[in-house]
Amino acid sequence: MKTKFPATFWTANTIELFERAAYYAIASFVVVYLNENLGMAPTKATFLNGTLLWGLIYFLPILSGTLADRFGFKRSLVLAFILISIGYCTMGTVQKFWPALTGVTSGSIDYTIPIVVGILFIGIGGSFVKPCISGTVQKTSGANAALGFGIFYMVINIGSMLGRTVSYAVRVNFGIPAIFTYVATFFAFIGLLAVLFIYREPEYQDSPSASSVQKPKTVGEALLGMFIVLKNMRFVFFLIVIGFFWFIYVQIYNLIPLYLRFVDKDAPVELYTLINPIMIVCFQLLITRFSKGWSPIRSIMIGVGVTVVGMLLNILPSLLSGNPHQQIHFGSFVMPLAGLFILISIASMAIGEMLASPRIYQYIGAISPKGQEGLYLGYANLPMAIGTIIGAPLGGVMFEQLIKNPASQNQPIQAPLMWFLVGLMGVISMTGLYLYDRYMIKK
């Protein structure tokens, strides 16, 4: 018997595909754009991209999801896509309109204000998309929720692949600002049209009784729930420990782009990071089947371990060659030796993500107090927020202090130390996970 999903399920996944295509079209080049085009220091660029943008996207759903439940998914999605469309367009056109508005046409121009406005629009809008689309998938999947979310996860990565591919084609022909102005804004606008003309407010597929449907929370109840969760210090410890894992992951979009452009000023960063969604699309089902007999904590720890090993491999180019810019040749194709290991590192992080990310949700559900599973799972994205709020600017600090500043002073760069420090975050995460599972949670 074939599984049939309602039209709204497929509409929601299509909208998610366009939203993810918009975001991943620019994700690999945000810090590069802020650093190279707008003249911001690496520490500032990674703070704006990681702490502000990712922080909003992964922290605000706690409140924006509450508002979406009360005012309806369709209204919330319309607002979201209007905001992110304006945000992408603003970021891509700052070099055209900001000098005219400020009257500064020469010398050093500070683009902080319009960039922060653009990021606020994207972050706030994006925080509404996540709970609305995942909520639609939940409501319309019925008894096939596992399959429904499997499709949803696959669509996210297909959107990621689409956005990066189109971004590369546009960027090499029209420059970095064009991927914000044209590619991301275009995909976001298509998403808005889909919401306006195709999307319908979802209904429960399995038609639950009125008594089994939870009433939408008020903002006050959401804040109270946050207090209930965050006063559980054992759970807060777990969130922080997992945050160290995401500390490594967020470097794909903060430290790694800066380093790639250091070893190769023309490095196609979006093509390097494309390996992440390709790996997930090709191997997620295989990895899931391979690890299905493992306990969640074991799967998470092995996932973190694979990520750490992949990150530490970036030390090898410095040991094999003292020149970070050394090129290697594959026929007519040329790439930096350091770039090859970055590629392997990103692939390993994809494997680690496939092993760890889905099981984090399963583990949180298992350790949640009886009757509060839904409340605790609502905070499953907090480790990502913690990891990026702290990890992104620290990635910028490490790049500036260990790579950029020594290179500008004709001093040896300290790439091995940088990658060791990043990998150390994963070791801390694994150690914390072991201690948490062994001593803080009763079997």
C-alpha positions as CSV (number, residue, x, y, z in Angstrom):
1,M,0.0,0.0,0.0
2,K,1.4,3.4,-1.0
3,T,1.8,6.1,1.5
4,K,-0.1,9.2,0.5
5,F,0.5,12.7,1.9
6,P,-1.9,15.6,1.4
7,A,-1.1,18.5,-1.0
8,T,-0.2,20.8,1.9
9,F,2.6,18.4,2.9
10,W,4.3,18.7,-0.5
11,T,3.7,22.5,-0.7
12,A,5.4,22.9,2.7
13,N,8.4,20.9,1.5
14,T,8.6,22.9,-1.7
15,I,8.6,26.1,0.3
16,E,11.3,24.7,2.5
17,L,13.4,23.8,-0.6
18,F,13.2,27.4,-1.9
19,E,14.0,28.9,1.6
20,R,17.0,26.6,2.1
21,A,18.2,27.3,-1.5
22,A,18.0,31.0,-0.7
23,Y,20.0,30.7,2.5
24,Y,22.7,28.2,1.3
25,A,23.2,30.3,-1.9
26,I,24.9,32.8,0.4
27,A,25.9,30.8,3.5
28,S,29.4,29.9,2.4
29,F,30.2,33.5,1.4
30,V,28.7,35.7,4.1
31,V,32.0,36.1,6.1
32,V,34.0,36.3,2.9
33,Y,31.6,39.1,1.6
34,L,31.8,41.0,4.9
35,N,35.6,40.6,5.1
36,E,36.7,41.1,1.4
37,N,34.0,43.3,-0.1
38,L,32.9,45.4,2.9
39,G,36.2,45.6,4.7
40,M,35.1,44.1,8.1
41,A,37.6,42.3,10.3
42,P,37.3,38.5,10.5
43,T,36.2,38.7,14.1
44,K,33.4,41.2,13.3
45,A,32.4,39.2,10.2
46,T,32.1,35.9,12.1
47,F,30.2,37.6,14.9
48,L,27.6,39.1,12.5
49,N,27.2,35.8,10.6
50,G,27.4,33.4,13.5
51,T,26.4,35.1,16.8
52,L,23.8,37.4,15.3
53,L,22.3,35.6,12.2
54,W,22.6,32.0,13.3
55,G,21.8,32.9,16.9
56,L,18.5,34.5,15.8
57,I,17.6,31.6,13.5
58,Y,18.2,28.9,16.1
59,F,17.2,30.7,19.3
60,L,14.1,32.7,18.3
61,P,12.0,29.7,17.3
62,I,11.2,29.2,20.9
63,L,9.2,32.4,20.8
64,S,8.4,32.7,17.1
65,G,7.0,29.2,17.0
66,T,4.6,30.2,19.8
67,L,3.5,33.3,17.8
68,A,3.0,31.1,14.7
69,D,0.8,28.7,16.6
70,R,-1.4,31.6,17.7
71,F,-1.6,33.6,14.5
72,G,-1.5,30.8,11.9
73,F,1.2,29.3,9.8
74,K,0.2,31.0,6.6
75,R,0.3,34.5,8.0
76,S,3.5,33.8,9.8
77,L,5.1,32.4,6.6
78,V,4.0,35.4,4.5
79,L,5.7,37.7,7.1
80,A,8.8,35.5,7.2
81,F,9.4,35.5,3.4
82,I,8.8,39.3,3.1
83,L,11.4,39.8,5.8
84,I,14.0,37.5,4.4
85,S,13.5,38.8,0.8
86,I,14.1,42.4,2.0
87,G,17.0,41.2,4.2
88,Y,18.9,39.4,1.3
89,C,18.3,42.3,-1.1
90,T,19.5,44.8,1.5
91,M,22.7,42.9,2.2
92,G,23.5,42.6,-1.5
93,T,22.9,46.3,-2.4
94,V,24.6,48.0,0.5
95,Q,27.6,49.2,-1.6
96,K,25.1,50.9,-4.0
97,F,22.7,52.7,-1.6
98,W,24.6,53.2,1.7
99,P,27.3,55.6,0.4
100,A,24.6,57.7,-1.2
101,L,22.5,57.8,2.0
102,T,25.4,58.6,4.3
103,G,27.1,61.0,1.8
104,V,30.4,59.2,2.2
105,T,31.8,58.3,-1.2
106,S,35.5,57.9,-0.5
107,G,37.7,56.4,2.1
108,S,36.6,53.7,4.6
109,I,32.8,53.2,4.6
110,D,31.2,51.5,7.6
111,Y,28.5,49.2,6.4
112,T,27.6,47.8,9.9
113,I,24.2,49.5,10.2
114,P,22.6,48.2,6.9
115,I,24.2,44.8,7.3
116,V,22.8,44.4,10.8
117,V,19.4,45.5,9.6
118,G,19.6,42.9,6.8
119,I,20.7,40.2,9.1
120,L,17.9,41.0,11.6
121,F,15.3,40.7,8.8
122,I,16.8,37.3,7.6
123,G,17.2,36.0,11.2
124,I,13.7,37.0,12.4
125,G,12.1,35.8,9.2
126,G,14.0,32.5,9.2
127,S,13.0,31.8,12.8
128,F,9.4,31.7,11.7
129,V,10.0,29.4,8.7
130,K,11.5,26.6,10.8
131,P,8.6,26.0,13.2
132,C,5.9,26.6,10.6
133,I,7.3,24.2,8.0
134,S,8.2,21.5,10.6
135,G,4.8,22.0,12.2
136,T,3.1,21.5,8.8
137,V,5.0,18.3,8.2
138,Q,4.1,17.1,11.7
139,K,0.4,17.8,11.2
140,T,0.1,16.4,7.6
141,S,2.2,13.3,8.1
142,G,-0.2,11.5,10.5
143,A,1.0,8.0,11.3
144,N,3.8,8.4,8.7
145,A,5.7,11.0,10.7
146,A,9.0,9.2,10.4
147,L,8.8,9.0,6.6
148,G,7.4,12.6,6.5
149,F,10.4,14.0,8.4
150,G,12.8,11.9,6.4
151,I,11.5,13.5,3.2
152,F,11.6,16.9,4.9
153,Y,15.3,16.4,5.8
154,M,16.1,15.2,2.3
155,V,14.4,18.3,0.8
156,I,16.5,20.6,3.0
157,N,19.7,19.1,1.6
158,I,18.4,19.2,-2.0
159,G,17.6,22.9,-1.5
160,S,21.1,23.3,-0.1
161,M,22.6,21.7,-3.2
162,L,20.5,23.8,-5.6
163,G,21.3,27.1,-3.8
164,R,25.1,26.5,-3.8
165,T,25.1,25.3,-7.4
166,V,23.2,28.3,-8.8
167,S,25.2,30.6,-6.5
168,Y,28.5,29.4,-8.0
169,A,27.3,30.0,-11.5
170,V,26.1,33.6,-10.7
171,R,29.1,34.5,-8.5
172,V,31.8,33.7,-11.0
173,N,30.0,35.8,-13.6
174,F,28.7,38.7,-11.6
175,G,30.5,38.8,-8.3
176,I,29.7,38.0,-4.7
177,P,27.1,40.7,-4.1
178,A,25.0,39.2,-6.9
179,I,24.4,36.0,-4.9
180,F,22.6,38.1,-2.3
181,T,20.8,40.5,-4.6
182,Y,19.7,38.0,-7.3
183,V,20.0,34.4,-6.2
184,A,18.9,34.5,-2.6
185,T,16.3,37.2,-3.1
186,F,14.9,35.3,-6.1
187,F,14.5,32.0,-4.3
188,A,13.0,33.8,-1.3
189,F,10.5,35.6,-3.5
190,I,9.5,32.3,-5.2
191,G,8.9,30.9,-1.7
192,L,6.7,33.9,-0.9
193,L,4.6,33.3,-4.0
194,A,4.2,29.7,-3.1
195,V,2.9,30.7,0.4
196,L,0.5,33.3,-1.0
197,F,-1.0,31.3,-3.8
198,I,-0.6,27.5,-3.0
199,Y,0.0,27.0,0.7
200,R,-3.0,26.2,2.8
201,E,-3.3,26.1,6.6
202,P,-2.5,22.5,7.6
203,E,-5.1,20.2,9.1
204,Y,-4.2,17.1,11.2
205,Q,-4.0,14.1,8.8
206,D,-5.1,11.6,11.4
207,S,-8.0,13.9,12.6
208,P,-7.3,13.7,16.4
209,S,-10.0,14.5,18.8
210,A,-10.2,18.1,20.1
211,S,-9.1,17.0,23.5
212,S,-5.8,15.6,22.2
213,V,-4.8,18.8,20.4
214,Q,-2.8,21.2,22.6
215,K,-3.9,24.8,22.7
216,P,-1.4,27.3,21.3
217,K,0.8,28.7,24.0
218,T,0.9,32.4,24.9
219,V,4.2,34.2,24.9
220,G,4.1,34.2,28.7
221,E,3.7,30.4,28.8
222,A,6.6,30.0,26.4
223,L,8.8,32.1,28.7
224,L,7.6,30.1,31.7
225,G,8.5,26.9,29.8
226,M,12.0,28.3,29.1
227,F,12.4,28.8,32.9
228,I,11.2,25.3,33.6
229,V,13.7,23.8,31.2
230,L,16.6,26.0,32.0
231,K,16.3,25.5,35.8
232,N,17.1,21.8,35.2
233,M,20.8,22.1,35.5
234,R,21.5,18.6,34.3
235,F,19.7,19.3,31.1
236,V,21.5,22.7,30.7
237,F,24.8,20.8,31.1
238,F,23.8,18.4,28.3
239,L,22.9,21.4,26.0
240,I,26.3,23.0,26.7
241,V,28.1,19.7,26.0
242,I,26.3,19.3,22.7
243,G,27.0,22.9,22.0
244,F,30.7,22.1,21.8
245,F,30.0,19.7,19.0
246,W,28.1,22.4,17.0
247,F,31.1,24.7,17.8
248,I,33.0,22.6,15.3
249,Y,30.2,22.4,12.7
250,V,29.6,26.1,12.5
251,Q,33.2,26.6,11.4
252,I,32.1,25.3,7.9
253,Y,30.6,28.8,7.4
254,N,32.9,30.9,9.5
255,L,36.5,29.8,9.9
256,I,36.8,27.5,6.9
257,P,35.7,30.1,4.3
258,L,38.2,32.6,5.6
259,Y,41.0,30.0,5.6
260,L,40.2,28.7,2.1
261,R,40.4,32.3,0.7
262,F,43.7,32.7,2.5
263,V,45.3,29.6,0.9
264,D,43.6,30.4,-2.5
265,K,42.2,33.9,-3.0
266,D,39.8,32.6,-5.7
267,A,38.7,29.5,-3.8
268,P,35.1,28.4,-4.8
269,V,34.0,28.0,-1.2
270,E,30.4,27.0,-2.1
271,L,31.8,24.1,-4.1
272,Y,33.9,22.9,-1.2
273,T,30.9,23.1,1.2
274,L,28.6,21.4,-1.4
275,I,30.2,18.1,-0.3
276,N,28.2,18.3,3.0
277,P,24.6,18.1,1.5
278,I,25.8,15.6,-1.2
279,M,27.1,13.3,1.5
280,I,23.8,13.6,3.4
281,V,21.6,13.0,0.4
282,C,23.7,10.0,-0.7
283,F,24.4,8.3,2.6
284,Q,21.9,9.3,5.3
285,L,19.8,6.2,4.9
286,L,22.9,4.0,4.8
287,I,24.3,5.6,8.0
288,T,21.0,5.4,9.7
289,R,20.7,1.7,8.9
290,F,24.3,1.0,9.9
291,S,23.9,2.7,13.3
292,K,20.3,1.7,14.2
293,G,21.4,-0.8,16.8
294,W,23.6,1.7,18.6
295,S,22.3,3.6,21.7
296,P,21.7,7.3,21.0
297,I,24.6,8.3,23.3
298,R,27.0,6.0,21.5
299,S,25.9,7.2,18.1
300,I,26.3,10.9,19.2
301,M,29.8,10.2,20.7
302,I,31.0,8.4,17.6
303,G,29.6,11.2,15.4
304,V,31.5,13.8,17.4
305,G,34.6,11.6,17.2
306,V,34.5,11.3,13.4
307,T,34.1,15.1,13.2
308,V,37.1,15.6,15.5
309,V,39.3,13.3,13.4
310,G,38.3,15.0,10.2
311,M,39.1,18.4,11.7
312,L,42.5,17.3,13.0
313,L,43.4,16.0,9.5
314,N,43.8,19.7,8.5
315,I,47.1,19.7,10.5
316,L,48.7,17.4,8.0
317,P,49.3,19.9,5.1
318,S,51.5,21.9,7.5
319,L,53.5,18.8,8.3
320,L,53.8,17.7,4.7
321,S,54.6,21.1,3.4
322,G,55.6,24.4,5.0
323,N,53.9,26.3,2.3
324,P,50.1,26.7,3.0
325,H,49.6,27.9,-0.6
326,Q,51.1,24.8,-2.2
327,Q,49.1,23.6,-5.2
328,I,48.5,20.0,-6.2
329,H,47.5,18.8,-9.7
330,F,44.9,16.3,-10.8
331,G,45.5,16.4,-14.6
332,S,44.4,19.9,-15.6
333,F,42.6,20.5,-12.3
334,V,44.6,22.4,-9.6
335,M,43.7,23.0,-6.0
336,P,45.6,23.8,-2.8
337,L,46.9,20.9,-0.7
338,A,45.2,22.5,2.3
339,G,42.0,22.7,0.3
340,L,42.0,19.0,-0.3
341,F,42.2,18.3,3.4
342,I,39.4,20.9,4.0
343,L,37.3,18.9,1.6
344,I,37.9,15.7,3.5
345,S,37.2,17.5,6.7
346,I,33.8,18.8,5.5
347,A,32.9,15.2,4.3
348,S,33.8,13.8,7.7
349,M,31.7,16.5,9.4
350,A,28.8,15.4,7.2
351,I,29.2,11.8,8.5
352,G,29.4,13.0,12.1
353,E,26.3,15.1,11.6
354,M,24.4,12.1,10.2
355,L,25.4,10.0,13.2
356,A,24.8,12.6,15.8
357,S,22.1,15.1,14.8
358,P,19.1,12.8,14.5
359,R,20.0,10.9,17.7
360,I,20.3,14.2,19.7
361,Y,16.5,14.6,19.3
362,Q,16.0,11.0,20.3
363,Y,18.2,11.3,23.4
364,I,16.5,14.5,24.5
365,G,13.2,12.8,24.3
366,A,14.5,9.8,26.3
367,I,15.9,11.9,29.2
368,S,13.0,14.4,29.4
369,P,10.8,14.2,32.5
370,K,7.7,12.1,32.0
371,G,5.0,14.3,30.4
372,Q,7.4,17.1,29.4
373,E,8.9,15.5,26.3
374,G,7.4,18.1,24.0
375,L,8.6,21.0,26.1
376,Y,12.1,19.7,26.2
377,L,12.3,18.8,22.5
378,G,11.3,22.4,21.8
379,Y,14.8,23.3,23.1
380,A,16.7,20.8,20.9
381,N,18.0,23.6,18.7
382,L,19.6,25.5,21.7
383,P,22.9,23.6,21.4
384,M,23.2,24.9,17.8
385,A,22.5,28.4,19.1
386,I,25.0,28.0,21.9
387,G,27.7,26.6,19.5
388,T,27.3,29.3,16.9
389,I,26.9,32.3,19.3
390,I,30.2,31.4,20.9
391,G,32.0,29.4,18.2
392,A,31.6,31.7,15.2
393,P,33.4,34.7,16.7
394,L,36.0,32.5,18.3
395,G,36.7,31.0,14.9
396,G,37.2,34.6,13.6
397,V,39.6,35.3,16.6
398,M,41.6,32.2,15.8
399,F,41.9,33.0,12.1
400,E,42.9,36.6,12.9
401,Q,45.4,35.8,15.6
402,L,46.9,32.6,14.2
403,I,46.7,33.1,10.4
404,K,46.0,36.6,9.2
405,N,48.1,38.7,11.6
406,P,51.2,36.5,11.5
407,A,51.0,36.4,7.7
408,S,50.7,40.2,7.5
409,Q,53.9,40.5,9.6
410,N,55.8,37.9,7.6
411,Q,55.7,35.5,10.6
412,P,55.0,31.7,10.3
413,I,51.2,31.0,10.5
414,Q,50.0,28.6,13.2
415,A,47.5,26.5,11.3
416,P,48.2,23.3,13.3
417,L,47.4,25.1,16.6
418,M,44.2,26.5,15.1
419,W,42.9,23.2,14.0
420,F,44.0,21.5,17.2
421,L,42.0,24.1,19.2
422,V,38.9,23.5,17.1
423,G,39.2,19.7,17.4
424,L,39.7,20.1,21.2
425,M,36.1,21.4,21.4
426,G,34.9,18.0,20.1
427,V,37.1,16.2,22.7
428,I,35.4,18.3,25.4
429,S,32.0,17.4,24.0
430,M,32.8,13.7,24.0
431,T,34.1,13.8,27.5
432,G,31.1,15.7,28.7
433,L,28.7,13.3,27.0
434,Y,30.4,10.3,28.7
435,L,30.3,12.0,32.2
436,Y,26.7,13.0,31.6
437,D,25.5,9.6,30.6
438,R,27.6,7.8,33.2
439,Y,27.1,9.9,36.3
440,M,24.3,12.4,35.9
441,I,21.5,10.3,34.4
442,K,20.1,7.3,36.2
443,K,20.1,4.2,34.0
